[in-house]
Amino acid sequence: MVIGENQILPCNFGGLPSFLSQWDKAAAVILPVPYDLTTSYRAGTRHGPTAILQASAQLEWYDEELESEICRVGIHTLPLMEPTASGAHRMIARVRNAAEILLEAGKFPVLLGGEHSLSLGVVEALGDRFPGVSVLFLDAHSDLRDAYQQSKYSHACVGRRIAERWPLVQVGIRSLSLEEANYLKNSEITVVMARDMETSWSGLDTTLTNLTDIVYISVDLDVLDPSIMPAVGTPEPGGLGWYQVLNILRHVCARHRVVGFDVMELCPISGNVAPDFLAAKLAYRLLGYSLRQGGIWEN
């Protein structure tokens, strides 16, 4: 592999030993990308991937919900991808190239960010391989601006770039601009506002039918309420809870073929490791949901 060869690997995801993290035997590959060039409020998401990897070393291999050691499928962790300052579009292209290598090798890609703009690179790679792919977008913000701060590839535009080419379902939204609100009126995007959701959300089945059979899941951690996830660049009040998010992810993975996912926008807070651990556990649980339904392992 040549992805990120010039960067340091903080640790294997989960602190896994070599027999569970070898490239040749791994079903899933972690792609950590420390990048936040277009961040517009609180910077620091470039430190997110390292914080997630370090926190993941404290996870129990055994998952109490899935009643299995998910890591037995094999999880390979790539070194941190080297950032470029030449523009977000070039960084997105770099992520796309890495994702193409993973898909060609038959690996399940897991992107750890880093800012949300990077998700576009993986979606582009998946779109070439799976023309019918759709995207489930868990976020506090719609990210549907056509351009922001003179860039069409800002973190505030990633939803727009995805929706221009693939079906998009957004869940947990509670902040958008007038431009974005007007765009939604004439779009086919499905949006579920956070204020309309409850723990046992009755509209889940109906809304998620707008996803295709093949799904990529993108999780901006600010979809969660700041009371449990304060470590994000742009926190918004009124977010989802831990079990609400798991309910959505479990539901989607049970009914669709999930071909990859990301966990983005962790902006670590010095002295508070709880958000880092939450992000790591979310990635591990979602990996379990995704690969179990994909038939890679069974309970």
C-alpha positions in Angstrom: 0.0 0.0 0.0 1.1 3.5 -0.7 -1.7 5.5 0.9 -0.3 7.8 3.5 3.2 6.3 3.5 4.8 9.5 4.7 2.6 9.8 7.8 2.7 8.3 11.2 0.2 5.7 12.3 -0.9 6.7 15.9 -2.1 3.1 16.6 -4.2 0.5 15.0 -7.9 1.0 15.4 -9.0 -0.8 18.5 -5.3 -1.3 19.5 -5.6 -4.5 17.5 -2.6 -6.8 17.3 -1.1 -7.7 13.9 -3.1 -11.0 13.5 -6.4 -8.9 13.5 -5.1 -5.9 11.6 -3.1 -7.3 8.6 -4.0 -5.9 5.3 -4.3 -9.2 3.5 -6.8 -10.6 6.0 -8.8 -7.5 6.9 -12.4 -7.0 5.7 -12.4 -3.3 6.7 -9.8 -0.6 6.3 -9.7 2.6 8.4 -8.7 5.7 6.3 -7.8 8.5 8.8 -7.6 12.0 7.1 -6.4 14.9 9.4 -7.7 17.9 7.4 -9.7 21.0 8.2 -8.7 23.7 5.7 -12.2 25.0 5.1 -13.3 24.9 8.7 -15.2 28.2 9.4 -15.8 28.3 13.2 -13.8 26.3 15.7 -10.7 24.7 14.0 -9.1 21.5 15.1 -10.9 18.6 13.3 -7.5 17.8 11.8 -6.8 16.2 15.2 -10.0 14.2 15.1 -8.6 11.0 13.5 -5.7 10.6 15.9 -8.0 11.2 18.9 -10.5 8.5 17.6 -7.7 6.0 17.0 -6.2 6.6 20.5 -9.6 6.3 22.1 -10.4 3.2 20.2 -7.5 1.4 21.9 -9.7 1.5 25.1 -12.7 -0.2 23.5 -13.7 -3.7 24.5 -13.4 -6.0 21.5 -16.7 -7.6 22.6 -19.7 -5.6 21.6 -22.5 -6.0 24.1 -25.3 -5.3 21.7 -24.1 -7.5 18.8 -22.7 -10.1 21.3 -19.6 -10.6 19.2 -16.0 -9.4 18.9 -16.5 -7.3 15.7 -12.8 -7.0 15.2 -12.5 -10.7 14.3 -13.4 -9.7 10.7 -10.0 -7.9 10.6 -9.6 -4.1 10.7 -6.6 -2.6 9.0 -5.6 0.9 9.8 -3.8 3.1 7.3 -1.3 5.8 8.3 -2.7 9.3 8.5 -3.1 10.7 5.0 -0.8 13.6 4.3 -2.8 16.9 3.9 -2.3 19.3 1.0 -2.8 23.1 1.2 -3.5 23.4 -2.5 -7.2 23.4 -2.1 -10.1 21.2 -0.7 -10.8 19.9 -4.2 -7.4 18.4 -4.4 -7.7 16.8 -0.9 -11.1 15.4 -1.9 -9.4 13.9 -5.0 -6.7 12.4 -2.9 -9.4 10.7 -0.7 -11.2 9.5 -3.8 -8.0 7.9 -5.1 -7.4 6.1 -1.7 -11.0 4.9 -1.7 -10.7 3.5 -5.2 -7.6 1.5 -4.1 -9.6 0.1 -1.1 -12.6 -0.8 -3.2 -10.4 -2.4 -5.9 -8.9 -4.6 -3.2 -12.3 -5.6 -2.0 -12.1 -3.7 1.4 -14.9 -2.0 3.3 -13.9 1.6 3.6 -14.2 3.6 6.9 -13.2 7.3 6.6 -12.3 9.1 9.8 -12.1 12.9 9.6 -11.3 15.6 9.4 -13.8 18.0 8.0 -17.0 16.8 6.2 -15.9 17.9 2.7 -13.7 14.8 2.5 -16.8 12.5 2.4 -17.3 13.6 -1.2 -14.2 11.7 -2.2 -15.4 8.4 -1.0 -18.9 8.9 -2.4 -17.3 9.6 -5.8 -15.3 6.4 -5.7 -18.4 4.4 -4.6 -20.5 6.1 -7.3 -18.2 4.8 -10.0 -18.4 1.2 -8.6 -22.0 1.2 -7.5 -24.0 3.5 -9.9 -27.2 3.1 -7.7 -25.6 4.2 -4.5 -27.5 6.6 -2.2 -26.2 8.6 0.8 -27.6 8.8 4.3 -26.3 12.1 5.8 -26.5 12.5 9.6 -25.7 16.1 10.4 -26.9 19.2 12.3 -26.3 21.2 9.1 -27.7 20.6 5.6 -24.3 21.6 4.0 -26.3 22.5 0.8 -24.7 25.9 -0.1 -23.5 26.1 -3.7 -20.3 27.8 -2.5 -19.0 29.1 0.8 -16.1 31.5 1.3 -15.4 31.3 -2.4 -15.2 27.5 -2.5 -17.6 25.0 -3.9 -15.8 22.3 -2.0 -16.2 23.7 1.5 -17.5 21.6 4.4 -20.6 23.7 4.0 -21.1 22.5 0.4 -20.6 18.7 0.7 -24.3 17.9 0.8 -24.9 20.0 -2.3 -22.2 18.3 -4.3 -23.5 14.9 -3.3 -27.1 15.7 -4.1 -26.2 16.9 -7.6 -25.3 13.3 -8.5 -26.8 10.9 -6.0 -30.0 10.4 -3.9 -29.5 12.1 -0.5 -31.4 11.6 2.7 -30.5 14.0 5.5 -31.4 13.3 9.2 -31.0 15.4 12.3 -30.9 18.8 10.5 -31.4 21.8 12.7 -29.5 24.6 11.0 -29.6 25.9 7.4 -29.3 29.2 5.5 -32.0 30.9 3.4 -30.2 29.8 0.3 -30.3 26.2 1.5 -34.0 26.4 2.4 -34.8 27.7 -1.0 -32.8 25.0 -2.7 -34.6 22.3 -0.8 -38.0 23.5 -2.0 -37.0 22.5 -5.6 -34.9 19.4 -4.8 -35.6 15.7 -4.3 -33.6 15.6 -1.1 -35.3 14.0 1.8 -34.8 16.0 5.0 -35.8 15.0 8.5 -35.4 17.9 11.0 -34.2 17.1 14.4 -37.2 18.8 16.0 -39.5 16.2 14.3 -37.7 13.2 15.8 -38.4 11.2 19.0 -36.7 8.1 20.4 -39.2 5.8 18.7 -39.5 7.8 15.6 -42.6 6.5 13.7 -41.5 8.0 10.4 -38.3 6.1 10.1 -39.5 3.4 7.7 -41.3 5.8 5.4 -38.4 8.3 5.1 -35.7 5.7 4.6 -37.5 4.1 1.7 -36.0 7.0 -0.2 -32.7 5.4 0.1 -31.7 2.9 -2.6 -30.7 -0.6 -1.9 -27.0 0.4 -1.8 -26.1 3.0 0.8 -23.1 5.0 2.0 -23.5 6.5 5.5 -21.9 9.8 6.4 -22.0 10.8 10.1 -21.1 14.4 11.1 -20.7 14.1 14.8 -22.5 17.4 15.4 -25.8 15.5 14.6 -25.5 14.5 18.3 -26.6 16.9 21.0 -23.7 19.0 22.4 -24.5 17.6 25.9 -22.9 14.4 24.8 -20.8 15.6 21.8 -19.4 19.1 22.5 -16.2 18.4 20.6 -17.3 19.6 17.2 -16.5 22.7 15.2 -20.0 24.0 15.0 -22.2 22.7 17.8 -26.0 23.2 17.5 -28.5 22.7 20.4 -31.3 20.2 20.1 -29.3 17.3 18.7 -30.0 13.6 18.7 -29.1 11.2 21.5 -26.8 8.2 21.4 -29.7 5.6 21.2 -31.5 7.7 18.6 -28.5 7.6 16.3 -27.9 3.9 16.9 -31.6 3.2 16.1 -31.3 4.9 12.7 -28.0 3.2 11.8 -29.3 -0.3 12.9 -32.4 0.2 10.9 -30.6 1.2 7.8 -28.0 -1.5 8.0 -30.7 -4.1 8.5 -32.6 -3.1 5.3 -29.9 -1.9 2.9 -26.4 -2.9 1.7 -24.1 -0.5 3.3 -20.9 -0.2 1.3 -18.9 2.2 3.5 -19.3 4.9 6.0 -17.5 7.9 7.7 -17.3 9.5 11.1 -16.4 13.2 10.7 -15.8 16.5 12.4 -14.5 15.4 15.8 -12.7 18.5 17.2 -11.0 17.2 20.3 -11.2 19.2 23.6 -8.2 19.0 25.8 -8.9 17.1 29.0 -12.3 15.7 27.8 -11.9 12.3 26.2 -15.5 11.3 26.4 -16.4 12.6 22.9 -13.3 10.9 21.4 -14.4 7.6 23.0 -18.0 8.1 21.8 -16.7 8.6 18.2 -14.6 5.5 18.4 -17.4 3.4 19.8 -19.8 4.7 17.2 -17.4 3.7 14.4 -17.0 0.2 15.9 -20.7 -0.4 16.4 -21.5 0.9 12.9 -18.8 -1.4 11.5 -20.6 -4.3 13.2 -24.0 -3.3 11.9 -22.6 -2.9 8.3 -20.6 -6.1 8.1 -23.1 -8.3 9.8 -25.8 -7.4 7.3 -23.3 -7.8 4.5 -22.8 -11.4 5.5 -19.2 -11.1 6.5 -19.8 -12.4 10.0 -22.7 -13.8 11.8 -23.7 -13.8 15.5 
